Amino acid sequence: PARPSACLPAAQSALPHTRHPDRYHTLAQLRGIAEHAAMHKGKGGGIPTQAYNCWAVVMGYTRPKLIDRTGDWITTLALADESMPGTGTVSANVFARPDKKEENSARNKRRALQTLLVAVGDVVRIHRAEISMWDGRLQLR
């Protein structure tokens, strides 16, 4: 039976950087957006200032570190997905900020740190990430 038009999925835009709140990009698409923007940076281009979403597998990570001046925790994840076989990983800097109301409590610091704990092989959803190129490689933050 035919589905009513209200039940059909919304058409995707031909532009990979067009904002769709529920759209998930592959890492290869994000790298393409960043490379294109880097090539056209001097011509009024640049990476669109918007958030990007993606799913990826954790291939490695750094131990969470406390940033003294802000009180935030940071870890860097090495990510990969099926769109980039054998091409290396993408770095993602992930931050966690303790609640300002309970800033000095040990429980609050543990809660912030737990949001950063991952293991190799975990599948993570990156939501509202900014993208950039660093030393010729894609980076998420």
Buried (B, 14 or more C-beta within 10 A) or exposed (E): EEEEEEEEEEEEEEEBBEEEEEBBBBBBBBBBBBBBBBEEEEEEEEBBEEEBBBBBBBBEBBEBEEEEEEBBBBBBBBBBBEBBEEEEBBBBBBBBEBEEEEEEEEEBBEBBBEBBEBEEEEEBEBEEBEBBBEEEEBBBB
